[in-house]
Amino acid sequence: MESCGGSHWLARKLRSFGHQVKLIAPQHVKPYVRGNKNDYIDAEAICEAASRPRTHYVPSRTVSNSFYRRNIVSRSLNRPEDSTINRIHGFLLEFGIELPATKAAMNQIHQILDDPAADLPQQLKDFIEHLAEETKRLTDEIKAVDRTIKEQVGADDAGTRLMSIPGIGPIIASALLADIGDASNFRSARDFAASLGLVPRQYSTGDQTVLLNISKRGDKYLRKLMVQGSRAVLVRIDKRNDALGSWCRDLLTRKHPNKVACALANKLARIVWAVLVHGGSYNTQSRA
């Protein structure tokens, strides 16, 4: 089948009937769609893609993986929260009131609204109070989601082992468990890092090999989390006495910190694959 939102549920149902299910990545089906789109042409394109030896298949998610995915989608609450805060900043700025561009500044809202010197229309005060209550509600929901993710990952053996890796906390661990599924579907650690777009993009011809910036393929959200996790490691890299710390400090003497962050994200992705496939936790004394 072509991979989509409902295909993972259908894959689990078909497996319960004894069928072997493979999900094809949509980008590998699309080139074989000829003419207008309908069920017959889609099925023909899927058959054509499935017959190709280099077609990439997507691991189907288990029930627990799907639940992790639901938690990740809930993180989208951050976006409306930021949008609501920005609206409050914008309305107050029109009346000459400038607040720091931080969430902590929202604690001053009621003090500003009660200040007679602010000279704000009552309708605007009521509207800003409504926005402030909406921001508080979203903040509470985000905290509840964070607690749920932390509890669930902490109770999962694979999640606990993932969090032993530097730079990986509950949010990144849950995202990895949701998207990877069975890590053994990747032939090697490099293949997994490549699936996240953390390997150099190649533009070679003839005998000339040219490696460019990272390919940025795969899940953008997961790649962003891995890079952010690597930046968190680099902040305190001077305090690490293991092989990973030595490797990063040596690289920082020769490369820009942004390149080092991507290189470290690549290395962490390979460690993730090794931990999930071979078992055990991250060993600080192992060779980086």
C-alpha positions in Angstrom: 0.0 0.0 0.0 1.0 3.6 -0.3 1.9 5.0 3.1 -0.6 7.5 4.5 -2.2 8.3 7.9 -4.8 5.4 7.8 -2.4 2.9 6.2 -0.7 2.1 9.5 -4.0 1.1 11.1 -5.0 -0.9 8.0 -1.5 -2.6 8.0 -2.1 -3.8 11.6 -5.5 -5.2 10.7 -4.2 -7.0 7.6 -1.3 -8.5 9.6 -3.8 -9.9 12.1 -5.3 -11.8 9.2 -1.9 -13.3 8.3 -1.0 -11.1 5.4 2.5 -9.6 4.8 2.2 -5.8 4.5 4.6 -3.3 3.0 4.0 0.4 2.9 5.6 2.4 0.0 6.8 5.9 0.6 4.4 8.3 -1.3 7.3 10.0 -3.2 8.2 6.7 -4.8 4.6 6.1 -6.0 3.9 9.6 -7.4 6.2 9.4 -10.5 4.3 6.4 -11.8 0.9 8.1 -11.7 -0.2 8.7 -15.3 -2.9 11.1 -16.3 -5.7 12.0 -13.9 -5.9 10.6 -10.4 -8.3 7.8 -9.6 -8.3 4.5 -7.7 -7.4 2.4 -10.7 -4.4 4.7 -11.7 -3.3 4.8 -8.1 -3.3 1.0 -7.8 -1.5 0.7 -11.0 1.2 3.2 -9.8 1.6 1.3 -6.5 2.1 -2.0 -8.4 4.6 -0.4 -10.7 6.5 1.1 -7.7 6.4 -2.2 -5.8 8.1 -4.0 -8.7 11.2 -1.7 -8.6 14.1 -3.1 -6.6 15.2 0.2 -5.1 11.8 1.2 -3.8 11.9 2.5 -0.2 9.4 1.0 2.2 8.0 2.7 5.3 7.9 0.7 8.6 4.3 0.5 9.8 3.7 1.9 13.3 2.6 -0.2 16.2 -0.1 1.0 18.6 2.5 2.4 21.0 4.3 4.1 18.1 1.0 5.7 17.0 0.4 7.0 20.6 3.9 8.5 20.6 3.0 10.2 17.4 -0.1 11.6 18.9 2.0 13.2 21.6 4.3 14.8 19.0 1.3 16.2 17.1 0.1 17.7 20.4 3.3 19.7 20.6 1.8 21.8 17.8 0.0 23.6 20.7 3.2 25.7 20.9 2.3 27.4 17.7 -1.1 28.9 18.7 0.4 29.8 22.0 3.2 31.8 20.4 0.7 33.3 18.0 -1.6 34.5 20.9 1.3 36.0 22.7 2.4 37.9 19.6 -1.1 39.3 19.2 -1.0 40.6 22.8 2.4 42.2 22.1 1.1 43.8 18.9 -2.1 45.3 20.5 -0.2 46.8 23.4 2.5 48.2 21.2 -0.2 50.2 19.3 -0.9 52.0 22.6 2.8 52.6 23.3 3.3 49.7 25.7 6.3 47.6 24.8 6.9 44.3 26.6 9.9 42.0 26.3 9.5 39.3 23.7 9.3 36.5 26.2 6.6 34.3 27.7 7.5 35.5 31.2 6.3 39.0 30.2 2.7 37.7 30.1 2.8 37.8 34.0 2.7 41.6 33.7 -0.5 41.7 31.7 -3.0 42.1 34.6 -0.8 44.8 36.2 -0.7 46.7 32.9 -4.5 46.4 32.4 -5.2 47.6 36.0 -2.9 50.6 35.6 -4.9 53.8 35.0 -1.9 55.5 33.3 -2.0 52.9 30.5 -5.2 54.6 29.2 -6.5 51.5 27.4 -10.0 51.2 26.0 -12.2 48.9 28.0 -13.0 46.8 24.9 -9.3 46.2 24.3 -8.8 45.3 28.0 -11.5 42.7 27.8 -10.0 41.3 24.6 -6.5 41.1 26.0 -7.8 39.4 29.1 -9.5 36.8 26.9 -6.2 36.3 25.0 -4.3 36.0 28.3 -6.7 33.3 29.5 -6.3 31.5 26.2 -2.5 31.7 26.6 -2.7 30.2 30.1 -4.9 27.4 28.9 -2.5 26.5 26.1 0.5 26.7 28.5 -1.3 24.3 30.9 -2.1 21.9 28.1 1.5 21.9 26.9 2.8 21.2 30.4 0.3 18.3 30.7 1.5 16.9 27.3 5.1 17.2 28.5 4.3 15.3 31.7 2.5 12.6 29.7 5.5 12.2 27.3 8.0 12.1 30.1 6.0 9.4 32.0 5.4 7.3 28.9 9.0 7.4 27.7 10.3 6.7 31.2 8.2 3.6 31.4 9.4 2.3 28.0 12.6 0.3 28.0 13.7 1.6 24.6 12.9 5.2 25.6 14.9 4.9 28.8 17.9 3.6 26.8 17.6 6.4 24.3 17.6 9.0 27.0 21.0 7.7 28.1 22.4 9.2 24.9 23.8 12.8 25.3 21.4 15.4 24.0 18.4 13.2 23.9 15.5 13.8 26.4 11.9 12.7 26.6 10.7 14.8 23.6 13.4 13.6 21.2 13.1 10.0 22.5 9.4 10.0 21.9 9.8 11.4 18.4 12.4 8.8 17.5 10.2 5.9 18.8 7.2 7.3 16.9 9.0 7.6 13.5 11.6 4.8 13.5 9.5 1.9 14.5 11.8 -1.1 14.0 15.3 0.3 13.7 16.5 -3.0 12.1 14.7 -1.9 8.9 17.8 0.2 8.3 20.8 -1.8 7.1 23.3 0.4 9.0 23.6 3.4 11.2 24.6 5.5 8.2 21.4 4.6 6.4 19.4 5.8 9.4 21.4 9.1 9.6 20.8 9.5 5.8 17.1 9.0 6.3 17.1 12.0 8.5 19.0 14.1 6.0 22.1 14.4 8.2 24.6 13.2 5.7 26.4 15.3 3.0 24.6 15.9 -0.2 26.6 14.5 -3.1 27.0 16.2 -6.5 29.7 14.2 -8.3 30.4 13.4 -11.9 33.2 11.5 -13.6 36.1 11.1 -11.2 35.3 14.2 -9.3 33.6 13.7 -5.9 31.9 16.7 -4.5 30.2 16.7 -1.1 28.0 19.7 -0.2 25.9 20.6 2.8 23.5 18.1 4.5 20.8 16.6 2.3 17.9 17.7 4.6 15.9 14.7 3.5 13.4 12.9 5.6 11.4 14.2 8.6 12.2 17.9 9.1 10.9 17.9 12.7 13.0 15.0 13.8 16.1 16.4 12.1 15.5 19.7 13.8 15.3 17.9 17.2 18.5 16.0 16.6 20.4 19.2 15.7 18.9 21.0 18.8 20.0 18.1 21.0 23.5 18.3 19.6 23.7 22.0 20.3 22.7 21.3 23.9 25.6 18.9 24.1 28.0 21.5 22.6 27.0 24.1 25.2 28.7 22.1 28.0 31.2 20.2 25.8 34.1 21.5 27.9 32.8 19.5 30.9 32.7 16.1 29.1 35.7 13.9 29.7 34.6 11.0 27.5 35.5 10.2 23.9 32.6 12.2 22.5 33.7 15.3 24.3 37.3 14.9 22.9 36.0 14.4 19.4 33.8 17.5 19.5 36.5 19.7 21.0 38.9 18.6 18.3 36.3 19.3 15.6 35.5 22.8 17.0 39.1 23.8 16.5 38.8 23.2 12.8 35.2 23.8 11.9 32.4 26.3 12.4 30.1 25.4 15.4 27.1 25.0 13.0 28.9 22.4 11.0 30.0 20.7 14.3 26.4 20.7 15.5 25.3 18.9 12.3 28.2 16.4 12.5 27.3 15.7 16.1 23.7 15.2 15.2 24.8 12.7 12.6 26.9 10.8 15.2 24.1 10.9 17.7 21.7 9.4 15.1 24.1 6.6 14.5 24.3 6.0 18.3 20.5 5.9 18.4 20.5 3.2 15.7 23.1 1.1 17.6 21.3 1.4 20.9 17.9 0.4 19.4 19.3 -2.5 17.2 22.0 -4.0 19.5 20.4 -3.2 22.8 22.0 -1.7 25.9 22.5 1.9 26.8 25.0 4.5 25.8 28.5 3.8 27.1 30.5 7.0 27.9 33.7 5.0 27.7 33.0 3.6 24.3 34.8 4.9 21.2 33.0 8.0 19.7 
